[in-house]
């Protein structure tokens, strides 16, 4: 038998086990299979009381401190003449250790009355156990998706572009098909009835070049890698991601919105929570809004945050939010 499998003849002293309590176990010696250590756990009178009689229960237990080990457990009783039983033979295929346990097997493997009448010889019962660890020694590895890097290279090749965006005098060569696939707003703009559909150069307003550059890179690569360098140093980190979130909302880039919301939440403090909440309210980020409300709900945070300029601006812009905050803080 290969090193991926282990074999054990479990000899049960049946007469010596008659006085065991229900749920009291006996154990085999350790066996090795697939580089892991195993043992058999047997309950001669069952691990629980059954209404239709007492059963012998038998389980395979992983003794090694391993995880996610897939194993086949074969177990069969041996008849008195030494032949394997066909009526009391079971197999299970499980990943060990099973969640919440260390063992897995058969609660009702064989009735004690059947064990005694069919298999016990000279006071002993023989049960054969086989453990086979299932593994792929030569897996066919599939590399991670590289479509983002390929499309990123496409963005870096202006000679293949078919449309250009001009932001504050800076040109960004792009590809209509990519932008339309990523954003329904760009799809309507570039392939719909709008005048931009026939234009080779489109001027955008109300967005900074650095913000547009990061958004454009995300649309091609689905990644925010290097955003700190791209966004520049002219604003605080929070302001950068607020601007990027606004752009994501404008072009219906929902995943980018959530990434920006996550960045804003990671840096939230009593000084920034009001501005972050205002951003969430303005650009429809309900999850970010809920988190900010929860932050305000803590009394120590609320007492400090209400004294900031950001809170004054929040109340001026969204007067109705005062009532929402009052409900959260008071637990209403």
N, C-alpha and C positions, 0 to 999 in steps of 0.2 A: 504494500500500500504506500502511495506517495506521501511526501511530507505535508501535503495539503489535507490529508485525511488521518483520522485516528480511530482505533478500534478498541473496544473494551467489552469483556465479558463480565457483566455485573451479577455476582452470585449473592443471592439474598437468603439469609438464614431465616426461613419462614417461621419455623417453630420459635425461634428466639425473638421474633417481632410481634408475636401474638399479643403481648402485654403492652405494646406501645400505644400511646394515646393518639387520637385523631389529630393530624397536624404535626406529629413528631416525625422528623426526617432521619434517614440514614444516607450516608454519602459514599461514593466510590473514591478510589484513589484518583489523583490527577492524571490526565492524559494530554498529549500534545497533538495539535492539528493546525496546520497552516501558520505555524509560528506563534500560536496562542495556546494558553493553558485552559483546560476545561475540566469539569467533573460532572458526574451524574448525581442528581438529588432525587431521592426516592421517598415517597410517603407510603409505607406498607398498608396503612389503614386510611389513606386518602388525606388530602390537605383540608378538606371541608366535609361535613356530614352530608351524604346524599340520601334523598328520600327512597331511592330504589336499591339501597344496599351499599356496602362498603366497596370502594374501588382502590386498587393500587394506582397511585399517581406517580409519574416519572417526568423529570425535567432535565434539560441540558443547561448548565450554568457556566458562563464565561468568567474565569478567575483572573485573567490578565486585565490590566488597566488599559483596555483598548476600547475603541469606539467604531461603530459602523462596520462590523465584521459580519458579512453574510455567510451563513452556514446552513448546511442540510443536516438534519438530525433524523437518522433512521434508527428505529428500535423495534425489536421483535422478541417474543418469548420463544424459548426452546422447549420442545416437547420432550417427554421422558426418554424417547428413543434417540434423542440427539438431533432430530430434524427440526428445522425452523418452522414456527407456526405461521400459517397463512391467514388465520382468523384474528390473531392478535399481533398485527404488524402495522406500524404507523410511521408516517414521514411528515416532517414539516420543514419549510424553508423560511428562515427568519433572519432579520438583521439584529445582531446582538451588540450591547445589551438592549433588550426591548425597553421602551420608554417607561420609566418608573419601576423597573425590575432589573434583576441580573440574570434571570432564568426564563426559559420558555419550553413548553412541552405539552404533556397530555394529562389533563385532570382525571379522566376516566380511561386509563389505559387497559386495565383488565379487572373484572370483578374478582374479589377475593375468593368467592366460591368457585369460579372457573380456574383461578390460579391453583387452588388446592386440588381440584379434581383432575386437572389436565396436565399441570406442569411441575408440581412439587414432587421431587424424588429424594428420598432419604432426608427429608426435612429442609431441602434446599430448592430454590427456584433459580433458573438461569435465564438472564435477559441479556441479549446482545445489543450493543449500542455502537453506532457508527457516526462519526462526525466528519463532514467534508466541508472545508472552507472554500467558498466560491470566489475566485478572483481572476482577473484578466491580466496575465503577465505581460501581454504585449498589446496594450490598448491602442486604439486608433485615435490619436490625439487630434482634436480639431482646434486650430488656433482661434483666439478671440476675433471678433469682427474688426476689420480694418477699413470699413467703408468711410469712417470719419476721416482717417488720414488721407485716403485717396481724394475725397471731396475737398479736403483742406488744401491739397496740392493743386486741385483745379482752381480754387479761389486765388492761389498764388500765380496763376497763369493768365494775365489780363488779355493776352492775344486770343484766347478762346471765348472771351465774354461777348454777350450780345446786348448788354444794357449797362449803363453807368449811372451811379447816383452821385450827385454833387451835394456835399454837406459843408456849409460855411466855406466854400471855395475848394474843398478837398474832394477829389474824384475817387469813387470806389467801383471799379469794374466788377460786374456780377453776371450771373446766368439766370435768365428768366425761369427756366424749368425748375431749377433747384429752389428758388425763392417761392415759386408758386406751389411746389410740393410741400413746403414747410409752413407756409402762412396763407390762410384764406384771404387775408387782406391784400397781400401781394398778388395772389392769383387773380383777384378781381381787378386790381390796378393794372396788371401786366397783360392779361388775356381777356379782359372784359370789354365793356363799352366805353370805359373811361379814356380820355385823350392820351394818357400815358402809355396805353397799349401800342401806340404807333410811334412813340418817342424812343430815341436811342440814348438820350441823356435826360435824367429826371432830377430836379432840384428838390431837396427836402428841407423843411424848416422845423423849428422847435425841437431839435435834437442835436447833441454835440457830436462832432466827428469821432471822438474817442468812444462814446457810447454806441454809435452806429457801427463802428469797427468791431467792437466786442460782440454785438448782437449778430452781425453778419457772419463772424467766425463761428458763433454758436450754431447758426442755421446750417452751416456746412458740416460741422464736426460733432454737433450735439454735446459740446464740451465747453466749460468755462476755463479751461487751462490757460494760464498766463494772463488772466483778466486784470490782475493787480498792475502789471506793467502797462497793459493796453489802455486802461482807464485813466492813466496819468495821475498827477499829484495835485491837481488844482482844487480838489474837493476832499472832504473827509471820506472815509470808507463808507459810512452810511449814506452819504449823499450820492456817491458813485452808484451804489446798488439801488438807491431810490430812483435815480435817473434810468438805470437799466431796466428796472421793473416797469417803469412808466412806458418805456419803449416796447417791452414785451407785451404789455397790455394793449398798446396801440396796434400792434401787428398780430395779436391773438396767438402769441407763443406761450401756451399755458405752462409747459415744463420749465421754460426759462423764468417765468413769473415765480414758480415755486422755488426754484434754485435761489433766486434773489431774495425771496421771503425768508428762506432758510438762513442765508447769510446775514440778513438784517436781524433775525431773531437770535442768532449766535452772539451778536454783539450788543444785545439790548441791555440797557441800564436805566437808572432813574433819570439820567440826563437825556437819553435818546428814545425812551418808550413812547412819549407823546408824538414825536415826529414819525416814528415807525407806525403808530396807530393811525395817524393822519394819512400816511401813505397807503396803508391797508384799506382804509375807508375810501380813499380817492380812486384806487385802481382795482377795487373789488377782489380783495384777498381775504376771504372769510376765515380761513385757518389762522392766518397771521393776526387778524383782528382778535380772534378768540384767545390766542396766546397773550397778546398785549393786555386784553381785559383781565385775564387771569393774573398777570403781573401786577396790575393796579389793585387787584383784590386783596393783596397782602398789605396790611396796614402800614408796615414800615416803609414799603415802596411808595404807597399812595401819598403819605405825608411829605415825602421828599419830592416826588415827581410833580405835584401840584404847584410847587414853588418855582418851577423852571419856566423859561420863556417859551419853550416848546409847548407846554401845557396851555399857556395863554393863547398861543396861536391856534392850537387845536380847538379850543372852545369857541374862538372867534369864527373859525372856518366851519365847524360842525357843532352848532349850539345844542342840537338834539342828543349829542353823544354824552352830555352831562347827565341826562336822565338814565342812560344805559349804564354809565359808570356808577351812578348811585345805587342802582339795582344790584350790580355785581359786588360793590363794596359792602353793601348792607345785607347781602345774601338773600335778596328778595326773589 
